[in-house]
Amino acid sequence: MSRVGKQPVVIPDGVTVTVQDREVRVKGPVGELSMTLAGPVSAVVEEGRVVVSRSEETREGRSFHGLARSLVANMVEGVSRGFSKKLEIQGVGFRAAVQGQNLTMTLGFSKPVDFIAPDGVKLEVEGGTQITVSGPDKQKVGDAAARIRSFFKAEPYKGKGIRYAGEHVRRKVGKTVA
């Protein structure tokens, strides 16, 4: 038995989970998510918990069992509390501004860099240098944060660029004069 897969997912108050065939739908105060279960895995809602089980004892069945349980747990947490990632911009003249779903960043290039947030992802900017990416879908939030960071990763010599909040950038010594 999968150690992760055999644990039931507790459904908090205000969240409803429905399972039809292989489709799992989760609705809560933050939003609504759905997923189709892959492989020989099925889910059942009983007594305020979601129980994920597998029908085969194959390698594929065992691997999909834990994965499906983790995805359902992330969906339940996402629609009840939501997920967020914080990014920091460091560098002279580096800043960001958001207008609707469009994030415009000035990163020292000849033109500003624009990023359009995917559906279900909310962007906020505080002080021009703190970006918060939030939403109910953990995968979309993480992907959007990684894409924003990829425009100008923090470089090791001066430390300027975009980094996750709390990320440590290992600094290198620059050139020395002989």
C-alpha positions in Angstrom: 0.0 0.0 0.0 1.2 3.5 -0.7 2.0 5.4 2.5 0.7 8.6 1.0 -2.2 7.1 -1.0 -3.8 5.2 1.9 -4.3 8.4 4.0 -7.8 9.9 3.5 -8.2 13.5 2.6 -10.4 15.4 5.2 -12.9 17.7 3.7 -13.1 21.0 5.7 -16.3 23.0 6.2 -17.5 25.0 3.3 -15.9 22.6 0.7 -17.9 20.2 -1.4 -16.3 17.3 -3.3 -18.2 15.3 -5.9 -16.9 12.2 -7.8 -18.5 11.1 -11.1 -16.9 8.3 -12.9 -13.2 9.4 -13.0 -13.9 13.1 -12.6 -13.3 14.8 -9.2 -14.8 18.2 -8.7 -14.0 20.4 -5.6 -15.8 23.6 -4.9 -15.0 26.0 -2.0 -14.9 29.7 -1.0 -11.7 30.5 -3.1 -12.8 28.8 -6.3 -13.6 25.6 -8.1 -11.3 22.9 -9.5 -11.7 19.6 -11.3 -9.4 16.8 -12.3 -9.7 13.5 -14.2 -8.1 10.5 -12.3 -5.4 8.7 -14.4 -4.5 5.1 -14.3 -6.2 2.4 -12.3 -7.2 4.8 -9.5 -10.6 5.6 -8.2 -11.9 8.0 -5.5 -14.9 7.8 -3.1 -16.4 10.4 -0.8 -17.5 8.9 2.5 -18.1 10.5 6.0 -16.5 13.9 5.2 -13.4 12.3 3.7 -12.1 11.4 0.2 -10.6 8.0 0.0 -8.4 7.2 -3.0 -7.9 3.5 -3.9 -6.3 1.5 -6.7 -7.6 -1.5 -8.5 -4.2 -3.0 -9.6 -1.1 -3.9 -7.8 1.2 -2.9 -10.7 4.0 -0.4 -10.7 1.8 2.1 -12.5 -1.1 1.5 -10.1 1.1 2.1 -7.1 2.7 5.3 -8.5 -0.7 6.8 -9.5 -2.2 6.0 -6.1 0.0 8.4 -4.1 0.0 11.0 -6.9 -3.8 11.0 -7.1 -4.2 11.4 -3.4 -1.7 14.3 -3.3 -3.5 16.1 -6.2 -6.9 15.7 -4.5 -5.5 17.0 -1.2 -3.9 20.0 -3.0 -7.3 20.7 -4.7 -9.1 20.7 -1.4 -6.5 22.9 0.3 -6.5 25.3 -2.8 -10.3 25.9 -2.8 -10.4 26.3 1.0 -7.3 28.5 1.6 -5.5 29.0 -1.7 -1.8 29.0 -2.5 0.6 31.9 -2.9 4.2 32.5 -3.8 6.1 35.7 -3.1 8.8 37.1 -5.4 11.3 40.0 -4.7 12.9 42.2 -7.3 16.3 43.6 -6.5 18.3 46.1 -8.6 18.6 49.8 -9.2 15.6 50.9 -11.3 14.0 47.4 -11.2 10.3 47.6 -10.5 6.9 46.1 -11.3 3.4 47.3 -11.8 0.1 45.4 -12.3 -2.9 46.4 -14.3 -5.7 43.8 -14.2 -4.1 40.5 -15.3 -1.0 42.2 -16.9 2.2 42.5 -15.0 4.7 45.0 -16.4 8.3 44.8 -15.2 11.2 47.2 -15.8 14.3 45.0 -15.5 17.0 47.0 -17.2 16.2 45.9 -20.7 15.5 48.3 -23.5 11.8 47.7 -23.2 9.5 46.7 -20.3 8.7 43.0 -19.9 5.0 42.1 -19.9 3.5 39.0 -18.4 -0.1 38.1 -18.7 -1.4 36.0 -15.8 -3.2 32.8 -16.7 -6.9 32.3 -15.7 -7.3 31.6 -12.0 -4.1 33.3 -11.0 -4.1 36.7 -9.2 -1.1 39.1 -9.2 -0.4 41.8 -6.7 2.5 44.2 -6.4 3.6 45.9 -3.1 6.0 48.8 -3.1 7.0 48.1 -6.7 9.4 45.3 -5.7 7.3 42.7 -4.0 5.2 40.5 -6.3 2.6 38.0 -4.8 1.2 35.3 -7.1 -1.9 33.6 -5.6 -4.8 31.3 -6.6 -6.5 28.0 -5.9 -4.5 25.8 -8.3 -1.1 25.0 -6.9 0.4 24.1 -10.3 -0.7 27.3 -12.0 0.6 29.4 -9.1 4.0 27.8 -9.1 4.2 27.9 -12.9 3.3 31.6 -13.1 5.9 32.4 -10.3 8.6 30.4 -12.1 7.8 32.1 -15.5 8.1 35.6 -13.8 11.4 34.6 -12.2 12.8 33.3 -15.5 12.7 36.8 -17.1 15.7 37.9 -15.0 17.0 35.3 -12.4 19.1 36.7 -9.6 22.7 36.8 -10.8 25.6 35.9 -8.5 27.8 38.9 -8.9 25.6 41.9 -7.9 22.6 39.9 -6.7 20.1 41.8 -8.9 17.2 40.2 -10.5 14.0 38.4 -9.5 14.1 35.8 -6.7 11.6 34.0 -4.4 11.1 35.6 -1.0 13.7 34.1 1.4 15.8 32.6 -1.4 19.5 32.9 -0.8 21.6 33.8 -3.8 25.2 32.6 -3.5 27.4 35.5 -4.3 30.7 35.3 -6.3 33.8 37.5 -6.1 34.2 39.7 -9.1 37.4 40.3 -11.1 40.5 41.5 -9.4 43.1 43.9 -10.9 46.5 42.2 -11.3 
